[in-house]
């Protein structure tokens, strides 16, 4: 039985990352657009949620002002 040993050149971390991103053999194809889109969507979603929660204080102030105007 003969074993054939193939010597692979050590590929840089960046090269392995590029091959993984652009590989169509992955179950989920990310691609270069996904590299930009996924972090952008995560950031936008988290900022939207934080802003929505922080807006509760604004609505309380508006409600308070309307109640004050009703007493006039």
N, C-alpha and C positions, 0 to 999 in steps of 0.2 A: 504494500500500500504506500503510495507516494503522497506526501503532503506538499502542497504548494503554498509557500508563504509569500504573501504580498506585502511589500513594505509601503505603508501609507505615509505620505508626507504629513507632518503635523500641521493641521489647519488652524489658523488663528481663531480666536473666539468670535471675532467679527465675521469671519468667513462662515463659520458654523451657524451663526445667527442668521446671516443672509440666506444661506441654503435652507434653513428651517422655515423662515418666513415665506420664501417663494416656492416652497415645495408643494406640489399639488397632491402628494401622497398623504398629507395630513388629513385627519378626519374633518377638521375645520380649517378651511383655507383662510388665512389672515391677510396676507399680502401687505404691500407697503401702505396702501390706503388704510388698512386696519390698524397699522402701527400708529398712524396719526389719529384715526377716528376713535379708537377705543379709549385712550386717555382723555381725549377731548370730551367725549360723551360722559365719561365718569365725572370729570370735573364740572361740566355744565349741570349734570343731574344733582350732584351734591350741593352746588351753589344755589340751585333753584329750591331745593328742599330747605336749606338753611334760611334763605330769604323768605320763604313761605312761612316758616316758623317764627322768624323775627317780625314778620308783618302783623302778627297777633297784637303786638303792643300798639301798632299804628291804629288798628281797628278799634282797640279799646279807647284810645284817645279821641278818635272821631265820634264814637258812640257817646263819650262823655261830653263832647262839645255840643252834639245835637240835643242831649238831655238838658244842658245848660241853656240852650236857645229856646227850648220849649217852656222853660220856667219864666222867660221874659214876657 
